[in-house]
């Protein structure tokens, strides 16, 4: 059953920016955003697992180390 929701003008403008085509509905935009937020592809999952392992192994640089190396 369809329903109506209220959103601020600011949010409506943000949703409008995310339309892929002019006649795309706000519902389609919201579904796309939800899908992006909820689903990670297998490659992304592998990369996250690899990054976590590298952190556990101490293979990372702190922000302070990077700043020092760059002379900032």
N, CA, C and O atoms as a Maestro MAE file, in Angstrom:
{
 s_m_m2io_version
 :::
 2.0.0
}

f_m_ct {
 s_m_title
 :::
 protein
 m_atom[288] {
  # First column is atom index #
  i_m_mmod_type
  r_m_x_coord
  r_m_y_coord
  r_m_z_coord
  i_m_residue_number
  s_m_chain_name
  s_m_pdb_residue_name
  s_m_pdb_atom_name
  i_m_atomic_number
  :::
  1 25 0.845 -1.175 0.000 1 A "UNK " " N  " 7
  2 3 0.000 0.000 0.000 1 A "UNK " " CA " 6
  3 2 0.892 1.240 0.000 1 A "UNK " " C  " 6
  4 15 1.683 1.430 0.924 1 A "UNK " " O  " 8
  5 25 0.776 2.072 -1.009 2 A "UNK " " N  " 7
  6 3 1.587 3.294 -1.071 2 A "UNK " " CA " 6
  7 2 1.255 4.248 0.072 2 A "UNK " " C  " 6
  8 15 0.128 4.296 0.565 2 A "UNK " " O  " 8
  9 25 2.258 4.994 0.471 3 A "UNK " " N  " 7
  10 3 2.067 5.993 1.507 3 A "UNK " " CA " 6
  11 2 2.857 7.239 1.141 3 A "UNK " " C  " 6
  12 15 3.707 7.207 0.251 3 A "UNK " " O  " 8
  13 25 2.580 8.306 1.813 4 A "UNK " " N  " 7
  14 3 3.280 9.561 1.588 4 A "UNK " " CA " 6
  15 2 4.180 9.830 2.782 4 A "UNK " " C  " 6
  16 15 3.792 9.594 3.927 4 A "UNK " " O  " 8
  17 25 5.384 10.325 2.513 5 A "UNK " " N  " 7
  18 3 6.282 10.706 3.595 5 A "UNK " " CA " 6
  19 2 6.687 12.155 3.397 5 A "UNK " " C  " 6
  20 15 6.644 12.683 2.286 5 A "UNK " " O  " 8
  21 25 7.075 12.776 4.474 6 A "UNK " " N  " 7
  22 3 7.553 14.146 4.393 6 A "UNK " " CA " 6
  23 2 9.065 14.145 4.526 6 A "UNK " " C  " 6
  24 15 9.629 13.466 5.384 6 A "UNK " " O  " 8
  25 25 9.708 14.914 3.668 7 A "UNK " " N  " 7
  26 3 11.153 15.106 3.768 7 A "UNK " " CA " 6
  27 2 11.422 16.598 3.666 7 A "UNK " " C  " 6
  28 15 10.634 17.348 3.089 7 A "UNK " " O  " 8
  29 25 12.523 17.007 4.223 8 A "UNK " " N  " 7
  30 3 12.884 18.418 4.163 8 A "UNK " " CA " 6
  31 2 13.241 18.806 2.732 8 A "UNK " " C  " 6
  32 15 13.528 17.946 1.899 8 A "UNK " " O  " 8
  33 25 13.222 20.082 2.461 9 A "UNK " " N  " 7
  34 3 13.600 20.575 1.145 9 A "UNK " " CA " 6
  35 2 15.059 20.228 0.857 9 A "UNK " " C  " 6
  36 15 15.415 19.904 -0.276 9 A "UNK " " O  " 8
  37 25 15.894 20.299 1.884 10 A "UNK " " N  " 7
  38 3 17.308 19.965 1.734 10 A "UNK " " CA " 6
  39 2 17.475 18.508 1.284 10 A "UNK " " C  " 6
  40 15 18.256 18.225 0.375 10 A "UNK " " O  " 8
  41 25 16.741 17.583 1.920 11 A "UNK " " N  " 7
  42 3 16.828 16.176 1.549 11 A "UNK " " CA " 6
  43 2 16.270 15.955 0.146 11 A "UNK " " C  " 6
  44 15 16.839 15.183 -0.625 11 A "UNK " " O  " 8
  45 25 15.185 16.608 -0.192 12 A "UNK " " N  " 7
  46 3 14.593 16.461 -1.519 12 A "UNK " " CA " 6
  47 2 15.600 16.876 -2.588 12 A "UNK " " C  " 6
  48 15 15.714 16.221 -3.624 12 A "UNK " " O  " 8
  49 25 16.328 17.958 -2.337 13 A "UNK " " N  " 7
  50 3 17.332 18.421 -3.298 13 A "UNK " " CA " 6
  51 2 18.464 17.402 -3.421 13 A "UNK " " C  " 6
  52 15 18.952 17.148 -4.522 13 A "UNK " " O  " 8
  53 25 18.879 16.825 -2.309 14 A "UNK " " N  " 7
  54 3 19.930 15.800 -2.348 14 A "UNK " " CA " 6
  55 2 19.472 14.572 -3.122 14 A "UNK " " C  " 6
  56 15 20.232 14.011 -3.911 14 A "UNK " " O  " 8
  57 25 18.233 14.156 -2.896 15 A "UNK " " N  " 7
  58 3 17.698 13.015 -3.629 15 A "UNK " " CA " 6
  59 2 17.619 13.323 -5.121 15 A "UNK " " C  " 6
  60 15 17.922 12.470 -5.956 15 A "UNK " " O  " 8
  61 25 17.215 14.533 -5.445 16 A "UNK " " N  " 7
  62 3 17.105 14.933 -6.853 16 A "UNK " " CA " 6
  63 2 18.472 14.872 -7.545 16 A "UNK " " C  " 6
  64 15 18.553 14.497 -8.714 16 A "UNK " " O  " 8
  65 25 19.534 15.234 -6.841 17 A "UNK " " N  " 7
  66 3 20.880 15.178 -7.410 17 A "UNK " " CA " 6
  67 2 21.296 13.751 -7.745 17 A "UNK " " C  " 6
  68 15 22.112 13.530 -8.640 17 A "UNK " " O  " 8
  69 25 20.736 12.790 -7.027 18 A "UNK " " N  " 7
  70 3 21.137 11.400 -7.194 18 A "UNK " " CA " 6
  71 2 20.334 10.655 -8.248 18 A "UNK " " C  " 6
  72 15 20.571 9.471 -8.491 18 A "UNK " " O  " 8
  73 25 19.389 11.338 -8.874 19 A "UNK " " N  " 7
  74 3 18.610 10.698 -9.931 19 A "UNK " " CA " 6
  75 2 19.518 10.386 -11.110 19 A "UNK " " C  " 6
  76 15 20.326 11.217 -11.524 19 A "UNK " " O  " 8
  77 25 19.378 9.184 -11.645 20 A "UNK " " N  " 7
  78 3 20.167 8.775 -12.797 20 A "UNK " " CA " 6
  79 2 19.552 9.358 -14.067 20 A "UNK " " C  " 6
  80 15 20.268 9.718 -15.001 20 A "UNK " " O  " 8
  81 25 18.227 9.448 -14.096 21 A "UNK " " N  " 7
  82 3 17.511 10.031 -15.221 21 A "UNK " " CA " 6
  83 2 16.359 10.873 -14.683 21 A "UNK " " C  " 6
  84 15 15.904 10.663 -13.558 21 A "UNK " " O  " 8
  85 25 15.892 11.821 -15.482 22 A "UNK " " N  " 7
  86 3 14.918 12.809 -15.018 22 A "UNK " " CA " 6
  87 2 13.635 12.220 -14.442 22 A "UNK " " C  " 6
  88 15 13.117 12.723 -13.445 22 A "UNK " " O  " 8
  89 25 13.122 11.170 -15.052 23 A "UNK " " N  " 7
  90 3 11.838 10.620 -14.613 23 A "UNK " " CA " 6
  91 2 11.973 9.566 -13.523 23 A "UNK " " C  " 6
  92 15 10.983 8.944 -13.139 23 A "UNK " " O  " 8
  93 25 13.173 9.361 -13.027 24 A "UNK " " N  " 7
  94 3 13.375 8.408 -11.937 24 A "UNK " " CA " 6
  95 2 12.639 8.913 -10.696 24 A "UNK " " C  " 6
  96 15 12.719 10.092 -10.350 24 A "UNK " " O  " 8
  97 25 11.934 8.018 -10.042 25 A "UNK " " N  " 7
  98 3 11.178 8.427 -8.853 25 A "UNK " " CA " 6
  99 2 12.090 8.489 -7.635 25 A "UNK " " C  " 6
  100 15 13.167 7.894 -7.612 25 A "UNK " " O  " 8
  101 25 11.637 9.219 -6.630 26 A "UNK " " N  " 7
  102 3 12.403 9.280 -5.390 26 A "UNK " " CA " 6
  103 2 12.451 7.903 -4.730 26 A "UNK " " C  " 6
  104 15 13.435 7.567 -4.071 26 A "UNK " " O  " 8
  105 25 11.409 7.113 -4.900 27 A "UNK " " N  " 7
  106 3 11.428 5.758 -4.351 27 A "UNK " " CA " 6
  107 2 12.570 4.954 -4.975 27 A "UNK " " C  " 6
  108 15 13.279 4.237 -4.268 27 A "UNK " " O  " 8
  109 25 12.753 5.067 -6.284 28 A "UNK " " N  " 7
  110 3 13.844 4.351 -6.943 28 A "UNK " " CA " 6
  111 2 15.201 4.836 -6.424 28 A "UNK " " C  " 6
  112 15 16.111 4.035 -6.207 28 A "UNK " " O  " 8
  113 25 15.326 6.127 -6.232 29 A "UNK " " N  " 7
  114 3 16.575 6.680 -5.703 29 A "UNK " " CA " 6
  115 2 16.851 6.114 -4.313 29 A "UNK " " C  " 6
  116 15 17.976 5.714 -4.011 29 A "UNK " " O  " 8
  117 25 15.834 6.083 -3.479 30 A "UNK " " N  " 7
  118 3 15.999 5.570 -2.109 30 A "UNK " " CA " 6
  119 2 16.349 4.087 -2.130 30 A "UNK " " C  " 6
  120 15 17.219 3.654 -1.374 30 A "UNK " " O  " 8
  121 25 15.691 3.298 -2.979 31 A "UNK " " N  " 7
  122 3 16.021 1.873 -3.078 31 A "UNK " " CA " 6
  123 2 17.472 1.685 -3.501 31 A "UNK " " C  " 6
  124 15 18.170 0.826 -2.961 31 A "UNK " " O  " 8
  125 25 17.933 2.487 -4.467 32 A "UNK " " N  " 7
  126 3 19.328 2.398 -4.902 32 A "UNK " " CA " 6
  127 2 20.280 2.713 -3.756 32 A "UNK " " C  " 6
  128 15 21.296 2.038 -3.587 32 A "UNK " " O  " 8
  129 25 19.957 3.738 -2.967 33 A "UNK " " N  " 7
  130 3 20.803 4.090 -1.826 33 A "UNK " " CA " 6
  131 2 20.831 2.971 -0.795 33 A "UNK " " C  " 6
  132 15 21.882 2.658 -0.235 33 A "UNK " " O  " 8
  133 25 19.681 2.375 -0.550 34 A "UNK " " N  " 7
  134 3 19.623 1.279 0.417 34 A "UNK " " CA " 6
  135 2 20.443 0.091 -0.069 34 A "UNK " " C  " 6
  136 15 21.167 -0.532 0.708 34 A "UNK " " O  " 8
  137 25 20.329 -0.218 -1.344 35 A "UNK " " N  " 7
  138 3 21.076 -1.339 -1.910 35 A "UNK " " CA " 6
  139 2 22.574 -1.096 -1.784 35 A "UNK " " C  " 6
  140 15 23.329 -1.993 -1.410 35 A "UNK " " O  " 8
  141 25 22.997 0.126 -2.100 36 A "UNK " " N  " 7
  142 3 24.411 0.470 -1.985 36 A "UNK " " CA " 6
  143 2 24.907 0.304 -0.555 36 A "UNK " " C  " 6
  144 15 26.034 -0.138 -0.331 36 A "UNK " " O  " 8
  145 25 24.076 0.655 0.399 37 A "UNK " " N  " 7
  146 3 24.484 0.612 1.797 37 A "UNK " " CA " 6
  147 2 24.469 -0.807 2.366 37 A "UNK " " C  " 6
  148 15 25.222 -1.108 3.293 37 A "UNK " " O  " 8
  149 25 23.634 -1.665 1.829 38 A "UNK " " N  " 7
  150 3 23.450 -2.987 2.422 38 A "UNK " " CA " 6
  151 2 24.261 -4.092 1.758 38 A "UNK " " C  " 6
  152 15 24.569 -5.104 2.389 38 A "UNK " " O  " 8
  153 25 24.601 -3.906 0.509 39 A "UNK " " N  " 7
  154 3 25.267 -4.981 -0.214 39 A "UNK " " CA " 6
  155 2 26.718 -4.632 -0.526 39 A "UNK " " C  " 6
  156 15 27.020 -3.566 -1.064 39 A "UNK " " O  " 8
  157 25 27.587 -5.540 -0.182 40 A "UNK " " N  " 7
  158 3 28.988 -5.421 -0.557 40 A "UNK " " CA " 6
  159 2 29.288 -6.555 -1.519 40 A "UNK " " C  " 6
  160 15 28.928 -7.705 -1.265 40 A "UNK " " O  " 8
  161 25 29.939 -6.235 -2.613 41 A "UNK " " N  " 7
  162 3 30.288 -7.316 -3.533 41 A "UNK " " CA " 6
  163 2 31.420 -8.148 -2.941 41 A "UNK " " C  " 6
  164 15 32.050 -7.756 -1.959 41 A "UNK " " O  " 8
  165 25 31.664 -9.287 -3.548 42 A "UNK " " N  " 7
  166 3 32.649 -10.227 -3.012 42 A "UNK " " CA " 6
  167 2 34.054 -9.622 -3.000 42 A "UNK " " C  " 6
  168 15 34.824 -9.858 -2.070 42 A "UNK " " O  " 8
  169 25 34.384 -8.852 -4.018 43 A "UNK " " N  " 7
  170 3 35.704 -8.227 -4.062 43 A "UNK " " CA " 6
  171 2 35.894 -7.273 -2.874 43 A "UNK " " C  " 6
  172 15 36.953 -7.258 -2.247 43 A "UNK " " O  " 8
  173 25 34.869 -6.485 -2.576 44 A "UNK " " N  " 7
  174 3 34.945 -5.554 -1.449 44 A "UNK " " CA " 6
  175 2 35.085 -6.310 -0.136 44 A "UNK " " C  " 6
  176 15 35.856 -5.907 0.735 44 A "UNK " " O  " 8
  177 25 34.348 -7.399 0.010 45 A "UNK " " N  " 7
  178 3 34.455 -8.208 1.229 45 A "UNK " " CA " 6
  179 2 35.870 -8.761 1.393 45 A "UNK " " C  " 6
  180 15 36.403 -8.780 2.502 45 A "UNK " " O  " 8
  181 25 36.484 -9.214 0.289 46 A "UNK " " N  " 7
  182 3 37.860 -9.727 0.346 46 A "UNK " " CA " 6
  183 2 38.832 -8.624 0.725 46 A "UNK " " C  " 6
  184 15 39.739 -8.832 1.531 46 A "UNK " " O  " 8
  185 25 38.637 -7.436 0.133 47 A "UNK " " N  " 7
  186 3 39.527 -6.320 0.430 47 A "UNK " " CA " 6
  187 2 39.430 -5.901 1.896 47 A "UNK " " C  " 6
  188 15 40.442 -5.575 2.516 47 A "UNK " " O  " 8
  189 25 38.227 -5.909 2.447 48 A "UNK " " N  " 7
  190 3 38.041 -5.576 3.862 48 A "UNK " " CA " 6
  191 2 38.736 -6.614 4.739 48 A "UNK " " C  " 6
  192 15 39.424 -6.263 5.697 48 A "UNK " " O  " 8
  193 25 38.557 -7.886 4.410 49 A "UNK " " N  " 7
  194 3 39.206 -8.951 5.184 49 A "UNK " " CA " 6
  195 2 40.727 -8.819 5.110 49 A "UNK " " C  " 6
  196 15 41.417 -8.995 6.114 49 A "UNK " " O  " 8
  197 25 41.249 -8.508 3.921 50 A "UNK " " N  " 7
  198 3 42.689 -8.332 3.756 50 A "UNK " " CA " 6
  199 2 43.188 -7.146 4.578 50 A "UNK " " C  " 6
  200 15 44.225 -7.240 5.235 50 A "UNK " " O  " 8
  201 25 42.464 -6.040 4.548 51 A "UNK " " N  " 7
  202 3 42.861 -4.852 5.309 51 A "UNK " " CA " 6
  203 2 42.856 -5.146 6.806 51 A "UNK " " C  " 6
  204 15 43.758 -4.714 7.524 51 A "UNK " " O  " 8
  205 25 41.863 -5.867 7.277 52 A "UNK " " N  " 7
  206 3 41.812 -6.225 8.695 52 A "UNK " " CA " 6
  207 2 43.007 -7.089 9.088 52 A "UNK " " C  " 6
  208 15 43.589 -6.907 10.157 52 A "UNK " " O  " 8
  209 25 43.368 -8.028 8.220 53 A "UNK " " N  " 7
  210 3 44.516 -8.891 8.492 53 A "UNK " " CA " 6
  211 2 45.802 -8.070 8.535 53 A "UNK " " C  " 6
  212 15 46.645 -8.276 9.407 53 A "UNK " " O  " 8
  213 25 45.950 -7.136 7.586 54 A "UNK " " N  " 7
  214 3 47.145 -6.292 7.565 54 A "UNK " " CA " 6
  215 2 47.242 -5.443 8.832 54 A "UNK " " C  " 6
  216 15 48.337 -5.236 9.354 54 A "UNK " " O  " 8
  217 25 46.129 -4.962 9.320 55 A "UNK " " N  " 7
  218 3 46.129 -4.184 10.565 55 A "UNK " " CA " 6
  219 2 46.572 -5.064 11.731 55 A "UNK " " C  " 6
  220 15 47.384 -4.647 12.557 55 A "UNK " " O  " 8
  221 25 46.038 -6.282 11.795 56 A "UNK " " N  " 7
  222 3 46.431 -7.211 12.862 56 A "UNK " " CA " 6
  223 2 47.930 -7.495 12.824 56 A "UNK " " C  " 6
  224 15 48.564 -7.680 13.864 56 A "UNK " " O  " 8
  225 25 48.489 -7.529 11.615 57 A "UNK " " N  " 7
  226 3 49.911 -7.818 11.445 57 A "UNK " " CA " 6
  227 2 50.779 -6.571 11.606 57 A "UNK " " C  " 6
  228 15 52.003 -6.641 11.492 57 A "UNK " " O  " 8
  229 25 50.153 -5.452 11.868 58 A "UNK " " N  " 7
  230 3 50.903 -4.215 12.064 58 A "UNK " " CA " 6
  231 2 51.366 -3.560 10.769 58 A "UNK " " C  " 6
  232 15 52.240 -2.693 10.789 58 A "UNK " " O  " 8
  233 25 50.797 -3.962 9.665 59 A "UNK " " N  " 7
  234 3 51.179 -3.411 8.354 59 A "UNK " " CA " 6
  235 2 50.328 -2.184 8.027 59 A "UNK " " C  " 6
  236 15 49.473 -2.218 7.142 59 A "UNK " " O  " 8
  237 25 50.580 -1.117 8.752 60 A "UNK " " N  " 7
  238 3 49.850 0.128 8.510 60 A "UNK " " CA " 6
  239 2 50.715 1.288 8.976 60 A "UNK " " C  " 6
  240 15 51.710 1.095 9.674 60 A "UNK " " O  " 8
  241 25 50.326 2.492 8.584 61 A "UNK " " N  " 7
  242 3 51.021 3.701 8.994 61 A "UNK " " CA " 6
  243 2 50.016 4.624 9.673 61 A "UNK " " C  " 6
  244 15 48.894 4.788 9.194 61 A "UNK " " O  " 8
  245 25 50.413 5.218 10.776 62 A "UNK " " N  " 7
  246 3 49.528 6.170 11.443 62 A "UNK " " CA " 6
  247 2 49.549 7.492 10.674 62 A "UNK " " C  " 6
  248 15 50.442 7.744 9.865 62 A "UNK " " O  " 8
  249 25 48.568 8.309 10.939 63 A "UNK " " N  " 7
  250 3 48.511 9.628 10.315 63 A "UNK " " CA " 6
  251 2 49.755 10.427 10.673 63 A "UNK " " C  " 6
  252 15 50.318 11.120 9.825 63 A "UNK " " O  " 8
  253 25 50.176 10.334 11.907 64 A "UNK " " N  " 7
  254 3 51.371 11.063 12.338 64 A "UNK " " CA " 6
  255 2 52.611 10.610 11.565 64 A "UNK " " C  " 6
  256 15 53.441 11.436 11.185 64 A "UNK " " O  " 8
  257 25 52.739 9.310 11.333 65 A "UNK " " N  " 7
  258 3 53.881 8.802 10.568 65 A "UNK " " CA " 6
  259 2 53.866 9.331 9.132 65 A "UNK " " C  " 6
  260 15 54.903 9.726 8.598 65 A "UNK " " O  " 8
  261 25 52.707 9.336 8.526 66 A "UNK " " N  " 7
  262 3 52.572 9.833 7.161 66 A "UNK " " CA " 6
  263 2 52.901 11.315 7.090 66 A "UNK " " C  " 6
  264 15 53.613 11.758 6.188 66 A "UNK " " O  " 8
  265 25 52.384 12.076 8.040 67 A "UNK " " N  " 7
  266 3 52.690 13.523 8.074 67 A "UNK " " CA " 6
  267 2 54.191 13.750 8.202 67 A "UNK " " C  " 6
  268 15 54.754 14.604 7.518 67 A "UNK " " O  " 8
  269 25 54.839 12.982 9.079 68 A "UNK " " N  " 7
  270 3 56.285 13.130 9.276 68 A "UNK " " CA " 6
  271 2 57.040 12.788 7.998 68 A "UNK " " C  " 6
  272 15 57.961 13.506 7.609 68 A "UNK " " O  " 8
  273 25 56.653 11.693 7.341 69 A "UNK " " N  " 7
  274 3 57.300 11.295 6.093 69 A "UNK " " CA " 6
  275 2 57.132 12.343 5.000 69 A "UNK " " C  " 6
  276 15 58.024 12.533 4.173 69 A "UNK " " O  " 8
  277 25 55.997 13.019 4.997 70 A "UNK " " N  " 7
  278 3 55.727 14.043 3.992 70 A "UNK " " CA " 6
  279 2 56.224 15.433 4.390 70 A "UNK " " C  " 6
  280 15 56.143 16.386 3.614 70 A "UNK " " O  " 8
  281 25 56.730 15.523 5.597 71 A "UNK " " N  " 7
  282 3 57.241 16.801 6.086 71 A "UNK " " CA " 6
  283 2 56.147 17.807 6.385 71 A "UNK " " C  " 6
  284 15 56.330 19.013 6.213 71 A "UNK " " O  " 8
  285 25 55.031 17.310 6.826 72 A "UNK " " N  " 7
  286 3 53.905 18.205 7.156 72 A "UNK " " CA " 6
  287 2 53.816 18.478 8.639 72 A "UNK " " C  " 6
  288 15 52.929 19.209 9.079 72 A "UNK " " O  " 8
  :::
 }
 m_bond[287] {
  # First column is bond index #
  i_m_from
  i_m_to
  i_m_order
  :::
  1 1 2 1
  2 2 3 1
  3 3 4 2
  4 3 5 1
  5 5 6 1
  6 6 7 1
  7 7 8 2
  8 7 9 1
  9 9 10 1
  10 10 11 1
  11 11 12 2
  12 11 13 1
  13 13 14 1
  14 14 15 1
  15 15 16 2
  16 15 17 1
  17 17 18 1
  18 18 19 1
  19 19 20 2
  20 19 21 1
  21 21 22 1
  22 22 23 1
  23 23 24 2
  24 23 25 1
  25 25 26 1
  26 26 27 1
  27 27 28 2
  28 27 29 1
  29 29 30 1
  30 30 31 1
  31 31 32 2
  32 31 33 1
  33 33 34 1
  34 34 35 1
  35 35 36 2
  36 35 37 1
  37 37 38 1
  38 38 39 1
  39 39 40 2
  40 39 41 1
  41 41 42 1
  42 42 43 1
  43 43 44 2
  44 43 45 1
  45 45 46 1
  46 46 47 1
  47 47 48 2
  48 47 49 1
  49 49 50 1
  50 50 51 1
  51 51 52 2
  52 51 53 1
  53 53 54 1
  54 54 55 1
  55 55 56 2
  56 55 57 1
  57 57 58 1
  58 58 59 1
  59 59 60 2
  60 59 61 1
  61 61 62 1
  62 62 63 1
  63 63 64 2
  64 63 65 1
  65 65 66 1
  66 66 67 1
  67 67 68 2
  68 67 69 1
  69 69 70 1
  70 70 71 1
  71 71 72 2
  72 71 73 1
  73 73 74 1
  74 74 75 1
  75 75 76 2
  76 75 77 1
  77 77 78 1
  78 78 79 1
  79 79 80 2
  80 79 81 1
  81 81 82 1
  82 82 83 1
  83 83 84 2
  84 83 85 1
  85 85 86 1
  86 86 87 1
  87 87 88 2
  88 87 89 1
  89 89 90 1
  90 90 91 1
  91 91 92 2
  92 91 93 1
  93 93 94 1
  94 94 95 1
  95 95 96 2
  96 95 97 1
  97 97 98 1
  98 98 99 1
  99 99 100 2
  100 99 101 1
  101 101 102 1
  102 102 103 1
  103 103 104 2
  104 103 105 1
  105 105 106 1
  106 106 107 1
  107 107 108 2
  108 107 109 1
  109 109 110 1
  110 110 111 1
  111 111 112 2
  112 111 113 1
  113 113 114 1
  114 114 115 1
  115 115 116 2
  116 115 117 1
  117 117 118 1
  118 118 119 1
  119 119 120 2
  120 119 121 1
  121 121 122 1
  122 122 123 1
  123 123 124 2
  124 123 125 1
  125 125 126 1
  126 126 127 1
  127 127 128 2
  128 127 129 1
  129 129 130 1
  130 130 131 1
  131 131 132 2
  132 131 133 1
  133 133 134 1
  134 134 135 1
  135 135 136 2
  136 135 137 1
  137 137 138 1
  138 138 139 1
  139 139 140 2
  140 139 141 1
  141 141 142 1
  142 142 143 1
  143 143 144 2
  144 143 145 1
  145 145 146 1
  146 146 147 1
  147 147 148 2
  148 147 149 1
  149 149 150 1
  150 150 151 1
  151 151 152 2
  152 151 153 1
  153 153 154 1
  154 154 155 1
  155 155 156 2
  156 155 157 1
  157 157 158 1
  158 158 159 1
  159 159 160 2
  160 159 161 1
  161 161 162 1
  162 162 163 1
  163 163 164 2
  164 163 165 1
  165 165 166 1
  166 166 167 1
  167 167 168 2
  168 167 169 1
  169 169 170 1
  170 170 171 1
  171 171 172 2
  172 171 173 1
  173 173 174 1
  174 174 175 1
  175 175 176 2
  176 175 177 1
  177 177 178 1
  178 178 179 1
  179 179 180 2
  180 179 181 1
  181 181 182 1
  182 182 183 1
  183 183 184 2
  184 183 185 1
  185 185 186 1
  186 186 187 1
  187 187 188 2
  188 187 189 1
  189 189 190 1
  190 190 191 1
  191 191 192 2
  192 191 193 1
  193 193 194 1
  194 194 195 1
  195 195 196 2
  196 195 197 1
  197 197 198 1
  198 198 199 1
  199 199 200 2
  200 199 201 1
  201 201 202 1
  202 202 203 1
  203 203 204 2
  204 203 205 1
  205 205 206 1
  206 206 207 1
  207 207 208 2
  208 207 209 1
  209 209 210 1
  210 210 211 1
  211 211 212 2
  212 211 213 1
  213 213 214 1
  214 214 215 1
  215 215 216 2
  216 215 217 1
  217 217 218 1
  218 218 219 1
  219 219 220 2
  220 219 221 1
  221 221 222 1
  222 222 223 1
  223 223 224 2
  224 223 225 1
  225 225 226 1
  226 226 227 1
  227 227 228 2
  228 227 229 1
  229 229 230 1
  230 230 231 1
  231 231 232 2
  232 231 233 1
  233 233 234 1
  234 234 235 1
  235 235 236 2
  236 235 237 1
  237 237 238 1
  238 238 239 1
  239 239 240 2
  240 239 241 1
  241 241 242 1
  242 242 243 1
  243 243 244 2
  244 243 245 1
  245 245 246 1
  246 246 247 1
  247 247 248 2
  248 247 249 1
  249 249 250 1
  250 250 251 1
  251 251 252 2
  252 251 253 1
  253 253 254 1
  254 254 255 1
  255 255 256 2
  256 255 257 1
  257 257 258 1
  258 258 259 1
  259 259 260 2
  260 259 261 1
  261 261 262 1
  262 262 263 1
  263 263 264 2
  264 263 265 1
  265 265 266 1
  266 266 267 1
  267 267 268 2
  268 267 269 1
  269 269 270 1
  270 270 271 1
  271 271 272 2
  272 271 273 1
  273 273 274 1
  274 274 275 1
  275 275 276 2
  276 275 277 1
  277 277 278 1
  278 278 279 1
  279 279 280 2
  280 279 281 1
  281 281 282 1
  282 282 283 1
  283 283 284 2
  284 283 285 1
  285 285 286 1
  286 286 287 1
  287 287 288 2
  :::
 }
}
